[in-house]
Amino acid sequence: MPAGPVSVAIKNSLPDCTAALASVVGAFGGVDVLVNNAGITHLGPFRETEVDVIRRVMEVNFFGSVHCTKAALGSLLERRGRIVVISSVAGVAPLATRTGYSASKYALHGFFESLRAEHRKDGLRVMLVCPSFVDTAIGDHALGTDGGPAPRAARTGVRSPARPSDVADAIVRAAARDRRLLLVGRGAKLSWWIARLAPSLFERLMIRRTRA
């Protein structure tokens, strides 16, 4: 099998994912590692957000991963492979004005932790990755409350977002150690602990940062 990752652009439907993964298996013999990394976000309070916006975020962030995993699972089980799921700190701690985004990430944890349990004796390894803010263009393409582009003034700026290459390096190191959960960056680790030990404090800090 040729060395190096293979990236396949596919539409977000089970038939499209099945066809794409079948082409990968045909070309390379199987799937050893599946990285679920599709994602969009939205901005705005829930009471002003149309439900279709939430549904669109769920379709990409959650069902995109479900469809790809369904299509690749047979090969992954045959090869005792690995699934890497790009979640977010919003999947382990609440995030105001991004209710649908946070819900999609929480859903990933419930689904993939359950899938890991189902196949614990089959050698399937699953790692959930929770970075804080990363220097990508996801915020530039955020959906607004009506499904159109979010107003630029509403987009949250971050002083020191993580570099994608640094996050990728951390993922590779953690996968080599068979980690089940990876919190990337100081912000993600602090959020994890504060949200569990002092949830009210976390909410106040998170709301203050969102308003700023």
CORRAMO-V892847 format. One record per pair of residues at least 24 apart in sequence whose C-alpha atoms are under 10 Angstrom apart, sorted by the first residue. I is the first residue (numbers start at 1). J is the second residue. Records with the same first field share a line. If there is no record, write none. Layout:
I: J + J
This chain:
1: 27 + 28 + 29 + 30
2: 27 + 28
5: 33 + 34 + 35
6: 31 + 33 + 34
7: 35
10: 64 + 68
11: 60 + 64
12: 38 + 59 + 60 + 61 + 63 + 64 + 65 + 66 + 67 + 68
13: 59 + 60 + 63 + 64 + 66 + 67 + 68
14: 63 + 64 + 66 + 67 + 68 + 69 + 70 + 71
15: 67 + 68 + 71
16: 67 + 68 + 71
17: 64 + 65 + 66 + 67 + 68 + 69 + 70 + 71 + 72
18: 67 + 68 + 69 + 70 + 71 + 72
19: 71
20: 68 + 71 + 72
21: 68 + 69 + 70 + 71 + 72 + 73 + 75
22: 71 + 72 + 75
24: 72
25: 72 + 75
29: 75
30: 72 + 74 + 75 + 76 + 78 + 79 + 81
31: 72 + 73 + 74 + 75 + 76 + 77 + 78 + 79 + 80 + 81 + 82 + 83
32: 72 + 75 + 76 + 77 + 78 + 79 + 80 + 81 + 82 + 83
33: 72 + 75 + 76 + 79 + 80 + 81 + 82 + 83 + 84 + 125 + 126
34: 65 + 68 + 69 + 72 + 73 + 76 + 81 + 82 + 83 + 84 + 85 + 126
35: 65 + 68 + 69 + 82 + 83 + 84 + 85 + 86 + 127
36: 61 + 62 + 64 + 65 + 66 + 67 + 68 + 69 + 83 + 84 + 85 + 86 + 87 + 128
37: 61 + 64 + 65 + 84 + 85 + 86 + 87 + 129
38: 62 + 63 + 64 + 65 + 85 + 86 + 87
39: 64 + 65 + 86 + 87 + 101 + 104 + 105 + 138
40: 101 + 104 + 137 + 138 + 139 + 141 + 142 + 143
41: 98 + 99 + 100 + 101 + 102 + 104 + 138 + 139 + 140 + 141 + 142 + 143 + 144 + 150
42: 97 + 98 + 99 + 100 + 101 + 102 + 138 + 139 + 141 + 142 + 143 + 144 + 145 + 146 + 147 + 148 + 149 + 150 + 155
43: 96 + 97 + 98 + 99 + 100 + 101 + 139 + 142 + 143 + 144 + 145 + 147 + 149 + 150 + 151 + 154 + 155 + 156
44: 96 + 97 + 98 + 99 + 143 + 144 + 145 + 146 + 150 + 151 + 154 + 155
45: 96 + 97 + 98 + 99 + 144 + 145
46: 96 + 97 + 98 + 99 + 100 + 145
47: 97 + 145
48: 97 + 144 + 145 + 146
49: 97 + 98 + 99 + 100 + 143 + 144 + 145 + 146 + 147
50: 144 + 145 + 146 + 147
51: 100 + 145 + 146 + 147
52: 145 + 146 + 147
53: 100 + 101 + 143 + 144 + 145 + 146 + 147 + 148
54: 98 + 99 + 100 + 101 + 103 + 104 + 143 + 145 + 147
55: 100 + 101 + 104
56: 100 + 101 + 143 + 147
57: 100 + 101 + 102 + 103 + 104 + 143
58: 100 + 101 + 102 + 103 + 104 + 105 + 107
59: 104
60: 104
61: 86 + 87 + 100 + 101 + 102 + 103 + 104 + 105 + 107 + 108
62: 87 + 101 + 103 + 104 + 105 + 106 + 107 + 108 + 109 + 111
63: 104 + 107 + 108
65: 108 + 111 + 112
66: 108 + 111 + 112
69: 112
73: 124
76: 122 + 123 + 124 + 125
77: 119 + 122 + 123 + 124 + 125
78: 122 + 123 + 124
79: 122 + 123 + 124
80: 119 + 122 + 123 + 124 + 125
81: 122 + 123 + 124 + 125 + 126
82: 123 + 124 + 125 + 126 + 127 + 175 + 178
83: 112 + 116 + 124 + 125 + 126 + 127 + 128 + 175
84: 112 + 125 + 126 + 127 + 128 + 129 + 171 + 172 + 175 + 180 + 181
85: 109 + 112 + 126 + 127 + 128 + 129 + 130 + 181
86: 127 + 128 + 129 + 130 + 131 + 171 + 182
87: 127 + 128 + 129 + 130 + 131 + 132 + 181 + 182 + 183
88: 128 + 129 + 130 + 131 + 132 + 133 + 134 + 182 + 183 + 184 + 188
89: 129 + 130 + 131 + 132 + 133 + 183 + 184 + 185 + 187 + 188 + 189 + 190 + 191 + 192
90: 130 + 131 + 132 + 133 + 188 + 191 + 192
91: 128 + 129 + 130 + 131 + 192
92: 130 + 183 + 188 + 191 + 192 + 193 + 195 + 196
93: 188 + 191 + 192 + 193 + 194 + 195 + 196 + 199 + 202 + 203 + 206
94: 191 + 195 + 199 + 202 + 203 + 206 + 207
95: 203 + 206 + 207 + 210
96: 203 + 206 + 207 + 209 + 210 + 211
97: 145 + 154 + 207 + 210 + 211
105: 130
109: 181
113: 180 + 181
116: 180
125: 175 + 178 + 179 + 180
126: 175 + 178 + 179 + 180 + 181
127: 171 + 174 + 175 + 178 + 179 + 180 + 181 + 182
128: 171 + 175 + 179 + 180 + 181 + 182 + 183
129: 167 + 170 + 171 + 174 + 179 + 180 + 181 + 182 + 183 + 184
130: 167 + 181 + 182 + 183 + 184 + 185 + 188 + 189 + 192
131: 161 + 162 + 167 + 182 + 183 + 184 + 185 + 186 + 187 + 188 + 189
132: 161 + 162 + 167 + 183 + 184 + 185 + 186 + 187 + 188 + 189 + 191
133: 157 + 158 + 159 + 160 + 161 + 162 + 163 + 164 + 184 + 185 + 187 + 188
134: 158 + 160 + 161 + 162 + 163 + 164 + 165 + 166 + 167 + 184 + 185
135: 160 + 161 + 162 + 163 + 164 + 165
136: 161 + 162 + 163 + 164
154: 210 + 211
155: 210
156: 209 + 210 + 211 + 212
157: 210 + 212
158: 209
161: 185 + 187
